[in-house]
Amino acid sequence: MNENWVKKFDGIWREPKKWVEKLKKETGKKVIGWAIPDGPEELILASSAYPLGLLGAGTAFSLAEAHFQGFACSYSRTLLEQIKRGELNYLDGVIFPHTCDAMRALDLVVKEMEPFKLVESYRPPRVRDNASAVKYFSQELERVREKLGKLTGHYAKGEELEQAIEQVNEVKELLKQVKKEMVSGKVRAREFFSLVQAGMVGDKKEVGALAIKFLEEVKARKGTNQKKLKIVLAGKVLEPIEMIDELEQAGFQVVEDLLVNGSRYIESQVELGSEPIKDLVYAQLNKIPIAGVYDSKKSRAQWVIQRVKESQAEAVIYLVQKFCEPYELEVVGVEEELNKEGIKVLRLESDYQTSSLPPLRTRIDAFAEMLGN
């Protein structure tokens, strides 16, 4: 692996303040942060602003403790810690998706603090296959479009929204090409996931140009003949990202995933039709469902099983954020269904601090040894 590429990708999402301040100075446009798992990137772009995914950080907690107790999920606490410290003051606004109790609470706390010109809620539907979800979410997107327009002074028109959709789609298409090269063995998972996070955080044009250069270099690489244990990563997020180094060193090759900072993001391209808002609605409803989103046709475990079979993976590693209640509740049922299918699964619990990694190494190595035998 060319470490320079990882450093370039990491630099975009680890230190966004540098490029954000430069971008704002050059363009005069506002920058809106959106919290995972979902944010209205296309609406933000069409409103003459820049979207910036908030990925969290391995920050030690101190100021956040005044609002959230220790059993709140590490993602919500790390965002609150960054906001309280003023580390996100380069943002003009933030948007929080109401996808769990922790994010709802974070939204309310930050609104009381008023650290930004805009602190807005974003409420994706919790049911995927329901006609009322289309009507409801169309209205929700219109509401958010109005709020963004008031902040930026520019109401996103239909044609501008189409252009924004195409711009985001182009980046995601490039990321899908990188994923194919990861499956072929030319790109390491560490490179792929770091680039995806750069795509979520960085300026779309810059990341797109960087991805094109990276793919050109990848063409000259030779795939490896070394036999590795093929796995699917399930759960919410890969955090800390250094965990992927532990998995690769143990002999695992990621051939598929369902993660928010992985395939769920890059597979959420919007298919353009006659109404851009409706197109965004259908794209949201067709995303890989997160824990807590109901799909009457397919359980969350069936989504995982399908990916295992299609990728011919040998096992699943299910990643759980510490104190993330939706996924802690879900993983039990998922493990039961995977076991019935004869699919081996390892559950790993971590948080945003790299200090959570050492206790997992022994379990990762033992799982690899078991599969190897």
N, C-alpha and C positions, 0 to 999 in steps of 0.2 A: 504494500500500500504506500502511495506517495503521501507522506505526512503533510506536505504543503497544502494539498487539497483539503484535508481535514481542518487544518488551521484556517484556511480561507473560509470554509463553511462555518466553522465554529465562531470565527470573528464576527460574522453577521448577526448571529442570534445571541451570543454571549455578551457582546458590547454594542447594543443597538444605539446607545446614546450618541456615539461618535458619528455614525452615518446619518442619524435622524437630524442632528443639529446642522450638519452640512447641507442636507436636503432641504430643510426648512429655510435656511439662509438663501439657497439658490432659487427656490420656487415660491417661497412665501406661503406654502400650503400647510394645513394643519395635519397632525398625525393622531390617529385614534387607535388606542389599544383595545384588543378584544381577547377575552379570556376563553380558554379551551373548555369544553370540546367544540363549540360552534360560535362563529361570529359572522356578521354580514359584510364580508370583505368586498364583495362586488358593489354593494350599496355605498360603502365608504369611498371606494375609488370613484364611483360615478358622481359622488357629492363633492368632488374636487378636493379630496383628502387622501392620506395614505393609511392603509390598514396595517397594524402591527400586532402579530400574535403574541400574547403574554404567556410565556412558557414556564415561568417560575424560576427559582434559583436556589442554590444550596446555602441560603443565608441563615445564620444563627438567629434564633428567635429571641426577642426581648420586648420590643414595643408592641408586637401583635398580641402578647399575652394579656394585655389590658382589656382586650375585646374578645378573644377566642381562647377557650381552654385547650389544654394539651391534647385532648382527644379529637379536636377538629382536624380535618385532613391537611396534610402538609402543603398541598397546593394552595388552598385558600389562605393558610397562615403565611406562606412565603410571599404571596402577593400583597397581603395586608402589611407585612413587615416592610416590604419595599416602598409601599405608598407612605407609610408612617415615617420612614427615614428620608423621604424626598427623593428616592432613587429613580422614580418614574415621572419627575416633574417636567421632563421634556415633552410629555404627552399633553395634548389639548383636551382629551376626553378618554373615557373607558366605557366599554360595553360588557356587561356581565350576563351570560346566559343562565336562565333559571332552569338548570338541569338537575339540581340536587339541593338539599337543605343548606349545605355549606355555602354554595354559590349564592343562594337567596340571602343568607345572612350577611355575606360579604357585600353584596349589593346595598343592603340597607345601612350597614356600618359606614361604607365609603360615602354614601349619599349624605349622611349626617356630618361627615368630616368636610365635605365640599372642597377637595384638593384640586379638582379639575373644572373646566368650564362645562363639561358634560359628563354626567354619570348616568348611564342609561341601562335599563333592563332589556333583555332579549329573550323571548319565550317561545322556543321551538315546540311544536306539538309533541305530546307523549305517546300518541297512537299513530302508527304509520299508515294503516290501510283503512281510513275512515274518510268519507266524503266531507264531513264537517271540518276535518283537519285542513283541507285545501282552502276553504273559505276563511277559517280562523287565521291561518298563517299568512294568507294574502293581506288581511287587514293588519296583522302584526308588522309585516314588512313595510306597509304603507305608513304606519305609525312611526317606525324607526326612520324611514326616509324623510318624513317631516322634521323629526328631531335633528337629524344630521344637517338638513338644509338650513335650519335656524342657526346652527353653530357655524357652518362654513359660509353661509350667505349664498349657497348655490343648491337649488333643488335639482335632484338627479332626474333628467329627462330620459324617456324610453331609449332613444338612440345612444345616449351616453352610458346607460346601463348595459346595453348590448355590447358596447365596446369594452366595458369593464369586465363583463363575463368572458369575452374572448381573450382578454389579457390574462386573466386568472387561469382560464382553461389551457392556454399555451404553456404556462409554467408547469401545471399539473401533468400535461402530456409529456413534457421533458422528464419530469420526475418518474413517470411510469416507464419511460425508456431506461432510466437508470436502474429501476427495480428489476427489469428484465435482465440487465447485465449482472445484477447481484445474484439472481437465480442461476445464471450461467456460470458464476464463479469468478467473473472478471472484476466485479466491484464488491468490496467488503461491506458488510452490514453497517459498520461504523461510518463509512462514507455515505451510504444511502440515507440513514436516519439523520445524520448531521445536515445533509443537503435538504432533506424534507423540512427540517426545522428552520433552515435558512429561508426556504420558500414561504413558510408561515409568518416569519418575522420581517424579512427584508423587503426592499423595493423590488417589485415584480420584474421590472425590466433588467435590473442589475443581476438578479438571481437567474433569470432566464438566460442571459448572456453567459453567465458563469457556468450554468449547466451544459450549454452547448459546447463550450471549450472543454469541459470535463469529459463529455461523451466522445469528443474527438480524440482525446488522449486514451480513453478506455479502449477504443477500437484497436489500438496497437498492442494492447495487453494480451497475454496468453492466459487462457483458463487453466485452472489447476486440475491435475489428475488425482490429487490426494482425496481419498475417501473420507467424507465427513458425515456426521449425523444430521439429517435434515429435520428441521423443526418449524413449527408454526408458533408465532408469538401471539397470545391472546391477552385480554384484559383491557385496560384503559390507555396507559402511556408507558413508554420506555423511559424511566427515570430512576436514578441518574443515567445519563446516556452512556457513561463508562461501563455500565452493566454489560453492554454488548461486547466489550473487550473481553470480559470474563467468559462469556458464552463462546466466543470464537476461540479463545485460548484452550477451552476445554474440548474443542473439536466439533462444535456445532456449526451448522450453516443454516441461516434463516432463509427459507424459501417462500414463506408467506406470513402475513400478519393481518390483524384486525385493529390496529392501534390508532388512536387519535393523532399521534405524531408520526404516522406511517401511512399504511394503505388506505385507511378511512379518509384521510385528507386528500390524497392524490386521486382517489377514485370518485371524488364528489364533483366531477366536471358537470357543468350545466349544459343541457341540450337546448339550444335556442329554438323557439317556436314563434308564435305571433305576439305573445305577451311576456316581456322579460320578468315581471314580478311572478307570474304563474310558473315560469321556467325555474325560478329560484325556489319556489315552493316545492315543485316536484323533485328537484335535485336534493333538497333537504329530506324529503320523505323517503327517497331512495338510497340514502346513505346507509352504511353499515350501522345498525342500531346500537346505541350505547346501553349500558345497564339502566333499567328503569323505563325504557321505551318499549311499548307493547307492539308485537307483530303477531297477528292471529294465525298466520300461515307457517311461520318458522320460528322456533325457539332460538335463543342466543347460542345454545349449545350446538344446534343444527347448523348455524352459520359457521361455527368453528369446525365441525365435522366435515362439512362440505369442502372447506379449504384444505383440510388434511388430506382428503381423498384426491382432490384435484392436483395437489402439489406432490402427492406421494411422500408426504412427510412421515417420519418415524415416531414423532411424539409432539406434544404440545407443552410449551412453558407458559403458564398463566401468571401475568404480572399484576400484583395488587398493590396499590398505594396504601401506606399505613393509614388506618382510620378512614378509608374511603368506604362508607357504608354500602352504597349501591353495589359495588363490586365485591365487597366482602360477603354480602348476602347472596349474590348471584353465583359466585365461584363454586359453592357447595353443589348446587344443582347441575352446573356445567360439568364438574368432575364426575358426578354420578352417570350422566349420559355418555361421557367419553369412555368411562370404564366399561359400560355396557357394550360399547362398540369395539372394545379391546384396544383402545388408544391410550398409550401411556401419557401421564400428565404430571408435571411438577409445578407446584404453586410457590411463587417467590414474592415475599412482601418486602417492600423497600420504601424509602422516602426520597426527598430531593437532596439529602446530604450524602456525600460519597462515603461517609462513615458507616452507612448501612450495608456497604458491599462486602467487607471481610467476612461477616458471619454467613454469607450466602455462598462463598467460594467452595466450601466443603460439600454443600448440598449439590451444587452444580456439577462438580467433579464426580460425585458419587452417582448422580443421575446419568452422566455420560458413560461411566464405567458399566452401569447396569444395562444400558441400551447396547453398548458394545459387545457385551457377553451374550 
